[in-house]
Amino acid sequence: MIILGAILLVIGLLAGISILTTIGGILLVIGLILTVLGAVGRPIGRKTYY
């Protein structure tokens, strides 16, 4: 998700398409947040029942 966000952000900036820049920035931020939460050990997107 981080890579896709970065690619869309760069394409949006180079082509001057603001919607790609916005979507790329949002995907980049969400990807970074999920990466940090995953590294901390929080289960994201799944529930574990024991």
MMTF fields as JSON, N, C-alpha, C and O atoms, coordinates in Angstrom:
{
  "mmtfVersion": "1.0.0",
  "mmtfProducer": "UNKNOWN",
  "numBonds": 199,
  "numAtoms": 200,
  "numGroups": 50,
  "numChains": 1,
  "numModels": 1,
  "chainsPerModel": [1],
  "groupsPerChain": [50],
  "chainIdList": ["A"],
  "bondAtomList": [4, 2, 8, 6, 12, 10, 16, 14, 20, 18, 24, 22, 28, 26, 32, 30, 36, 34, 40, 38, 44, 42, 48, 46, 52, 50, 56, 54, 60, 58, 64, 62, 68, 66, 72, 70, 76, 74, 80, 78, 84, 82, 88, 86, 92, 90, 96, 94, 100, 98, 104, 102, 108, 106, 112, 110, 116, 114, 120, 118, 124, 122, 128, 126, 132, 130, 136, 134, 140, 138, 144, 142, 148, 146, 152, 150, 156, 154, 160, 158, 164, 162, 168, 166, 172, 170, 176, 174, 180, 178, 184, 182, 188, 186, 192, 190, 196, 194],
  "bondOrderList": [1, 1, 1, 1, 1, 1, 1, 1, 1, 1, 1, 1, 1, 1, 1, 1, 1, 1, 1, 1, 1, 1, 1, 1, 1, 1, 1, 1, 1, 1, 1, 1, 1, 1, 1, 1, 1, 1, 1, 1, 1, 1, 1, 1, 1, 1, 1, 1, 1],
  "groupList": [{"groupName": "MET", "atomNameList": ["N", "CA", "C", "O"], "elementList": ["N", "C", "C", "O"], "formalChargeList": [0, 0, 0, 0], "bondAtomList": [1, 0, 2, 1, 3, 2], "bondOrderList": [1, 1, 2], "singleLetterCode": "M", "chemCompType": "L-PEPTIDE LINKING"}, {"groupName": "ILE", "atomNameList": ["N", "CA", "C", "O"], "elementList": ["N", "C", "C", "O"], "formalChargeList": [0, 0, 0, 0], "bondAtomList": [1, 0, 2, 1, 3, 2], "bondOrderList": [1, 1, 2], "singleLetterCode": "I", "chemCompType": "L-PEPTIDE LINKING"}, {"groupName": "LEU", "atomNameList": ["N", "CA", "C", "O"], "elementList": ["N", "C", "C", "O"], "formalChargeList": [0, 0, 0, 0], "bondAtomList": [1, 0, 2, 1, 3, 2], "bondOrderList": [1, 1, 2], "singleLetterCode": "L", "chemCompType": "L-PEPTIDE LINKING"}, {"groupName": "GLY", "atomNameList": ["N", "CA", "C", "O"], "elementList": ["N", "C", "C", "O"], "formalChargeList": [0, 0, 0, 0], "bondAtomList": [1, 0, 2, 1, 3, 2], "bondOrderList": [1, 1, 2], "singleLetterCode": "G", "chemCompType": "PEPTIDE LINKING"}, {"groupName": "ALA", "atomNameList": ["N", "CA", "C", "O"], "elementList": ["N", "C", "C", "O"], "formalChargeList": [0, 0, 0, 0], "bondAtomList": [1, 0, 2, 1, 3, 2], "bondOrderList": [1, 1, 2], "singleLetterCode": "A", "chemCompType": "L-PEPTIDE LINKING"}, {"groupName": "VAL", "atomNameList": ["N", "CA", "C", "O"], "elementList": ["N", "C", "C", "O"], "formalChargeList": [0, 0, 0, 0], "bondAtomList": [1, 0, 2, 1, 3, 2], "bondOrderList": [1, 1, 2], "singleLetterCode": "V", "chemCompType": "L-PEPTIDE LINKING"}, {"groupName": "SER", "atomNameList": ["N", "CA", "C", "O"], "elementList": ["N", "C", "C", "O"], "formalChargeList": [0, 0, 0, 0], "bondAtomList": [1, 0, 2, 1, 3, 2], "bondOrderList": [1, 1, 2], "singleLetterCode": "S", "chemCompType": "L-PEPTIDE LINKING"}, {"groupName": "THR", "atomNameList": ["N", "CA", "C", "O"], "elementList": ["N", "C", "C", "O"], "formalChargeList": [0, 0, 0, 0], "bondAtomList": [1, 0, 2, 1, 3, 2], "bondOrderList": [1, 1, 2], "singleLetterCode": "T", "chemCompType": "L-PEPTIDE LINKING"}, {"groupName": "ARG", "atomNameList": ["N", "CA", "C", "O"], "elementList": ["N", "C", "C", "O"], "formalChargeList": [0, 0, 0, 0], "bondAtomList": [1, 0, 2, 1, 3, 2], "bondOrderList": [1, 1, 2], "singleLetterCode": "R", "chemCompType": "L-PEPTIDE LINKING"}, {"groupName": "PRO", "atomNameList": ["N", "CA", "C", "O"], "elementList": ["N", "C", "C", "O"], "formalChargeList": [0, 0, 0, 0], "bondAtomList": [1, 0, 2, 1, 3, 2], "bondOrderList": [1, 1, 2], "singleLetterCode": "P", "chemCompType": "L-PEPTIDE LINKING"}, {"groupName": "LYS", "atomNameList": ["N", "CA", "C", "O"], "elementList": ["N", "C", "C", "O"], "formalChargeList": [0, 0, 0, 0], "bondAtomList": [1, 0, 2, 1, 3, 2], "bondOrderList": [1, 1, 2], "singleLetterCode": "K", "chemCompType": "L-PEPTIDE LINKING"}, {"groupName": "TYR", "atomNameList": ["N", "CA", "C", "O"], "elementList": ["N", "C", "C", "O"], "formalChargeList": [0, 0, 0, 0], "bondAtomList": [1, 0, 2, 1, 3, 2], "bondOrderList": [1, 1, 2], "singleLetterCode": "Y", "chemCompType": "L-PEPTIDE LINKING"}],
  "groupTypeList": [0, 1, 1, 2, 3, 4, 1, 2, 2, 5, 1, 3, 2, 2, 4, 3, 1, 6, 1, 2, 7, 7, 1, 3, 3, 1, 2, 2, 5, 1, 3, 2, 1, 2, 7, 5, 2, 3, 4, 5, 3, 8, 9, 1, 3, 8, 10, 7, 11, 11],
  "groupIdList": [1, 2, 3, 4, 5, 6, 7, 8, 9, 10, 11, 12, 13, 14, 15, 16, 17, 18, 19, 20, 21, 22, 23, 24, 25, 26, 27, 28, 29, 30, 31, 32, 33, 34, 35, 36, 37, 38, 39, 40, 41, 42, 43, 44, 45, 46, 47, 48, 49, 50],
  "secStructList": [7, 2, 2, 2, 2, 2, 2, 2, 2, 2, 2, 2, 2, 2, 2, 6, 7, 2, 2, 2, 2, 2, 2, 2, 2, 2, 2, 2, 2, 2, 2, 2, 2, 2, 2, 2, 2, 2, 2, 2, 6, 7, 7, 7, 1, 7, 7, 7, 7, 7],
  "xCoordList": [0.835, 0.0, 0.878, 0.533, 1.996, 2.907, 3.491, 3.589, 3.874, 4.472, 3.449, 3.765, 2.228, 1.176, 0.873, 0.686, 0.825, 0.588, 1.694, 1.428, 2.935, 4.058, 4.043, 4.328, 3.707, 3.648, 2.549, 2.771, 1.364, 0.27, 0.585, 0.225, 1.249, 1.616, 2.579, 2.414, 3.576, 4.552, 3.902, 4.138, 3.078, 2.401, 1.479, 1.421, 0.76, -0.131, 0.605, 0.126, 1.77, 2.559, 3.155, 3.169, 3.645, 4.262, 3.233, 3.49, 2.067, 1.051, 0.144, -0.595, 0.193, -0.659, -2.099, -3.008, -2.302, -3.66, -3.843, -3.225, -4.697, -4.815, -5.478, -5.172, -6.377, -7.048, -6.066, -6.171, -5.113, -4.09, -3.173, -2.747, -2.874, -2.037, -2.747, -2.131, -4.041, -4.804, -4.914, -4.674, -5.274, -5.406, -4.055, -3.982, -2.999, -1.667, -1.235, -0.645, -1.526, -1.188, -1.962, -1.411, -3.247, -4.07, -3.579, -3.46, -3.292, -2.793, -1.439, -1.163, -0.607, 0.704, 0.573, 1.254, -0.291, -0.483, -1.1, -0.662, -2.121, -2.759, -1.762, -1.72, -0.962, 0.05, 1.078, 1.486, 1.498, 2.459, 1.849, 2.509, 0.597, -0.067, -0.212, 0.063, -0.642, -0.792, 0.553, 0.633, 1.604, 2.93, 3.404, 3.953, 3.195, 3.61, 2.802, 3.367, 1.488, 0.666, 1.01, 0.987, 1.324, 1.731, 3.066, 3.271, 3.97, 5.28, 5.168, 5.962, 4.183, 3.99, 3.388, 3.541, 2.705, 2.141, 0.63, 0.041, -0.005, -1.464, -2.034, -1.599, -2.991, -3.619, -4.558, -5.552, -4.254, -5.051, -5.798, -5.187, -7.106, -7.896, -8.235, -8.843, -7.864, -8.229, -8.457, -7.845, -9.32, -9.576, -9.16, -9.432, -8.514, -8.049, -8.796, -8.774, -9.449, -10.197, -9.518, -9.405, -9.071, -8.442, -9.152, -8.79],
  "yCoordList": [-1.189, 0.0, 1.25, 2.263, 1.169, 2.313, 2.566, 3.71, 1.497, 1.645, 2.184, 3.066, 1.663, 2.145, 3.619, 4.399, 3.994, 5.393, 6.302, 7.398, 5.851, 6.662, 6.809, 7.884, 5.72, 5.785, 6.737, 7.568, 6.613, 7.501, 8.953, 9.86, 9.17, 10.524, 11.148, 12.308, 10.395, 10.906, 11.149, 12.181, 10.195, 10.369, 11.579, 12.359, 11.732, 12.874, 14.201, 15.181, 14.235, 15.472, 15.779, 16.934, 14.754, 14.975, 15.326, 16.164, 14.68, 14.91, 16.082, 16.566, 16.536, 17.648, 17.247, 18.073, 15.978, 15.477, 15.443, 14.641, 16.321, 16.483, 15.29, 15.008, 14.577, 13.447, 12.303, 11.605, 12.107, 11.079, 11.456, 10.598, 12.734, 13.197, 12.982, 12.554, 13.277, 13.101, 11.63, 11.264, 10.791, 9.357, 8.766, 7.952, 9.162, 8.669, 9.069, 8.266, 10.301, 10.749, 9.996, 9.628, 9.761, 9.026, 7.591, 7.084, 6.93, 5.558, 5.477, 4.522, 6.466, 6.487, 6.613, 5.906, 7.503, 7.696, 6.458, 6.028, 5.879, 4.674, 3.517, 2.77, 3.372, 2.321, 2.484, 1.506, 3.713, 3.95, 3.67, 3.095, 4.071, 3.815, 2.315, 1.83, 1.577, 0.128, -0.559, -1.538, -0.056, -0.627, -0.416, -1.329, 0.781, 1.063, 0.224, -0.352, 0.148, -0.646, -2.135, -2.836, -2.618, -4.007, -4.291, -5.373, -3.334, -3.516, -3.509, -4.15, -2.787, -2.729, -4.043, -4.396, -4.757, -6.038, -6.031, -6.997, -4.962, -4.888, -5.66, -5.451, -6.541, -7.243, -6.313, -5.848, -6.048, -5.153, -5.98, -6.749, -5.822, -6.494, -7.935, -8.603, -8.43, -9.804, -9.896, -9.171, -10.773, -11.008, -12.425, -13.35, -12.588, -13.899, -14.282, -13.56, -15.414, -15.902, -17.137, -18.152, -17.05, -18.196, -18.447, -19.368],
  "zCoordList": [0.0, 0.0, 0.0, -0.608, 0.676, 0.715, -0.672, -1.116, -1.342, -2.673, -3.665, -4.464, -3.62, -4.51, -4.236, -5.17, -2.972, -2.625, -3.124, -3.618, -2.999, -3.467, -4.978, -5.505, -5.682, -7.14, -7.602, -8.483, -7.005, -7.377, -7.038, -7.788, -5.925, -5.532, -6.535, -6.914, -6.963, -7.919, -9.276, -9.902, -9.735, -11.023, -10.976, -11.926, -9.871, -9.728, -9.73, -10.302, -9.09, -9.075, -10.446, -10.873, -11.136, -12.442, -13.515, -14.379, -13.454, -14.475, -14.133, -14.991, -12.904, -12.5, -12.243, -12.329, -11.929, -11.661, -10.144, -9.444, -9.661, -8.208, -7.533, -6.375, -8.216, -7.58, -7.332, -6.323, -8.246, -8.023, -6.871, -6.099, -6.761, -5.66, -4.333, -3.357, -4.294, -3.061, -2.681, -1.53, -3.636, -3.355, -2.962, -2.042, -3.64, -3.306, -1.903, -1.181, -1.516, -0.163, 0.889, 1.926, 0.633, 1.601, 1.742, 2.857, 0.614, 0.676, 1.365, 2.092, 1.141, 1.781, 3.292, 4.034, 3.75, 5.195, 5.837, 6.904, 5.19, 5.745, 5.793, 6.77, 4.741, 4.736, 5.835, 6.46, 6.072, 7.148, 8.52, 9.386, 8.724, 10.004, 10.238, 11.336, 9.214, 9.371, 9.594, 10.336, 8.962, 9.17, 10.597, 11.214, 11.12, 12.501, 13.485, 14.415, 13.29, 14.198, 14.105, 15.116, 12.918, 12.772, 13.431, 13.979, 13.382, 14.014, 15.533, 16.221, 16.054, 17.503, 18.007, 19.176, 17.117, 17.506, 17.611, 18.095, 17.169, 17.205, 16.027, 14.894, 16.261, 15.13, 14.382, 14.94, 13.151, 12.321, 11.278, 10.536, 11.225, 10.216, 10.51, 9.673, 11.663, 12.008, 13.511, 14.295, 13.882, 15.302, 15.619, 14.854, 16.725, 17.142, 18.404, 19.401, 18.345, 19.502, 20.054, 19.368, 21.285, 21.949, 23.256, 23.989]
}
